[in-house]
């Protein structure tokens, strides 16, 4: 049997005749809830940081944000139900479940979609906190956080990209992290007629000499350089460069490109570029 919705005058809450005592009571309850919530969240955050220390845990971060949301909602509901100034509103929230449920259900469909997509992400774990990922739409960045609604990517400088969980869950993701390392593919163009073995050796030596790069694994050496393809006006050499998660990928690419450019100039290896010949004709 459904509970009947009580006849409540919502305007009572906004009525100017509300007693000063009710306002003070509401302020006290709100202050108590705020202080208790702050203390609980502070203790919980310290606990989670201890669990996250030394590792990146996507599931733990997602759970942390869900519990934080539940704690705040519980505090708000407690204030609404406990204070006489807002008790009627609290009663509507709990007794008018049929209408309220329908309204909330319609309004919260995107929120619920993001929430369940967040759960799917944490279960499947296509990436981890601290990984550099690239989405099929071209968006890229380091995974900084995951909340019940969205994933936070940190891109260049202080730029943060907020992507709803439902959106990122539907996209193809390219994770360039390799265990505790990150990696980036780099390509180098050399002119036709270049000694491929010599150019490959120059590139590999400059990668090894960089202070920002590391081998793919302790038991292996730095990655080989491959002759990838014939381009319109150049030969394309490529390799995969590995570096630590704490290192910026842009810093690595800048360092390697500068080193290779200087080495090519020193060794007389030509880097081709497009140019146009203009032919003038006279009648």
Secondary structure, DSSP 4 states (H G I P E B T S, - for coil): -PPPPP---THHHH-TT--HHHHHHHHHHHHHHHHHHHHHHHHHHHHHHHHHTTS--HHHHHHHHHHHHHHHHHHHHHHHHHSTTTHHHHHHHHH-HHHHHHHHHHHTHHHHHHHHHHHHHHHH-SS-TT-EEEETTS-EEEEEEE-SSEEEEE-STT-EEEEEHHHHHHS-EEE-EETTEEEEEEEEEE-TT--HHHHHHHHHHHHHH-TT---SSTTS-SPPPEEEEE-SSSEEEEEEEEEETTS-HHHHHHHHHHHHHHHHHHHT---------------
